[in-house]
Amino acid sequence: MGGVINADSLDAAKEVLRSQELMVIEVHVYEEKRKNVKLPFSTLLDLTRMLGQLLKSGIPLYESLIIVEEKYRNHRFHALFVDLCDELKTGVPLSQALAKYPQSFDPIYIAMIKAGEQTAALSGVFDELCQLLQRQQKLKKQLVSAAAYPLFLAGFCVVVFLALLLFVIPSMKALFEERSLHPITQIVFATSDIAINYGAWIGFATLFVIAVTITIFRRPASREKIDGLLLRAPILNNFIREAATVRFCRTASLLLSGGIPILQTLTLSRSVMKNRLLENVIADAEQKVSEGKTLSGELAQSPFIPSIVPRMLSIAEETGKTAFMLQSIANICEENLEKKLQQVVAFLQPALLLILGLIVGIVLLSILIPLTDVGSVL
């Protein structure tokens, strides 16, 4: 029987095990690979929400973290919470303890916690982080849900097409042997023969192309080129720009409100844009801002940044309300993104159904034309 137990030392661990009437054979110090620990989004959101509520109730940070640790005592990530409690007990700041788990807590999260520690406003920081996480998840769900149904219809079209080529058409070919066929029928029958004879090779080739594409996409040099092509693609570029703008502006607004300097804010915020070309635009603007130029003026020079961003930022820079204006920009762009997603989904659904109907119609027509000829001969 084996397991993990939390204790200050090996001797203390043995005493705890003996008090539980367990025979101790061997005890080792358990070192977890912290880099690989990644909290699920739901757990991270729950942790952030609970700490914010507990701190707002007046409970000290260490006691609040103990309460969270007790809740997740039987959780597979319990060791992470125990380690955070131990770090705080020894006097390590929470931001420094969280930095040991980069897969679970990103630099933005850690920077906000550090700013909250310096201003003694951790409860408010956790509330703001909770709202940021919820909005990011909402945006992600909107993008996924908008693509889910069209992808389902597209997959259904492919399944129906393959079923017709591999099963329906071959069973009908015997009716038309030694007859001159209509060109449409010949094309459909030839396509069916190719699918039957070379289907496995076509499938392997398709998987190989997908694997190569994914590998190329993951390379930094290729990733930037692909991101540039996506930003120039019709229709798709609008969604990418709007989504990246929402993520950037909302994150930058939160960081500025938390007291993070503008240059560090730009460095952290550009990482959430998920597009290398847009990240480079913000990086160049950051360099110019450090030289004394305005952020709005630099962003206005890029064709990839929505025009609303530099225009509203120029007003905010005059009034000193940059954080508030960035939040307003994020809200406006998010509303525009929702409308565009609804319009595209409303267009794609009938378009895909029409394509499915055309596929089935062409196959049926290729079969009905020879049957009509057979009936006329009889």
DAMODA-V384831 format. One record per backbone hydrogen bond with DSSP energy under -0.5 kcal/mol. CO is the residue of the C=O (numbers start at 1). NH is the residue of the N-H. If there is no record, write none. Layout:
co->[CO	CO]
nh->[NH	NH]
This chain:
co->[5	9	10	11	12	13	14	15	16	17	18	22	23	29	30	32	33	34	36	40	41	42	43	44	45	46	47	48	49	50	51	52	53	54	55	60	61	62	63	64	65	66	67	68	70	72	75	77	77	78	79	80	81	82	83	84	85	86	87	88	93	94	95	97	98	101	101	104	106	107	108	109	110	111	112	113	114	115	116	116	121	122	123	124	125	126	127	128	129	130	131	132	133	134	135	136	137	138	139	140	141	142	143	144	145	146	147	148	149	150	151	152	153	154	155	156	157	158	159	160	161	162	163	163	164	167	168	169	169	172	173	174	176	182	183	184	185	186	187	188	189	190	191	192	193	194	195	198	199	200	201	202	203	204	205	206	207	208	209	210	211	212	213	214	215	216	219	220	221	222	223	224	225	226	227	228	229	229	230	233	234	235	235	236	237	238	239	240	241	242	243	244	245	246	247	248	249	250	251	252	253	254	255	256	261	262	263	264	265	266	268	269	270	275	276	277	278	279	280	281	282	283	284	285	286	287	288	288	289	294	295	296	298	299	302	306	306	307	308	309	310	311	312	313	314	315	316	316	321	322	323	324	325	326	327	328	329	330	331	332	333	334	335	336	337	338	339	340	341	342	343	344	345	346	347	348	349	350	351	352	353	354	355	356	357	358	359	360	361	362	363	364	365	366	367	368	369	370	371	372	373	374]
nh->[7	13	14	15	16	17	18	19	20	22	21	24	25	31	32	34	36	37	38	44	45	46	47	48	49	50	51	52	53	54	55	56	57	59	58	64	65	66	67	68	69	70	71	72	73	75	78	80	81	82	83	84	85	86	87	88	89	90	92	91	97	98	99	100	101	104	105	106	110	111	112	113	114	115	116	117	118	119	120	121	125	126	127	128	129	130	131	132	133	134	135	136	137	138	139	140	141	142	143	144	145	146	147	148	149	150	151	152	153	154	155	156	157	158	159	160	161	162	163	164	165	166	167	168	169	171	172	172	173	175	176	177	179	186	187	188	189	190	191	192	193	194	195	196	197	198	199	202	203	204	205	206	207	208	209	210	211	212	213	214	215	216	217	218	219	219	223	224	225	226	227	228	229	230	231	232	232	233	233	237	236	238	239	240	241	242	243	244	245	246	247	248	249	250	251	252	253	254	255	256	257	258	260	259	265	266	267	268	269	270	271	272	273	279	280	281	282	283	284	285	286	287	288	289	290	291	291	293	292	298	299	300	301	302	305	309	310	311	312	313	314	315	316	317	318	319	320	321	325	326	327	328	329	330	331	332	333	334	335	336	337	338	339	340	341	342	343	344	345	346	347	348	349	350	351	352	353	354	355	356	357	358	359	360	361	362	363	364	365	366	367	368	369	370	371	372	373	374	375	376	377	378]
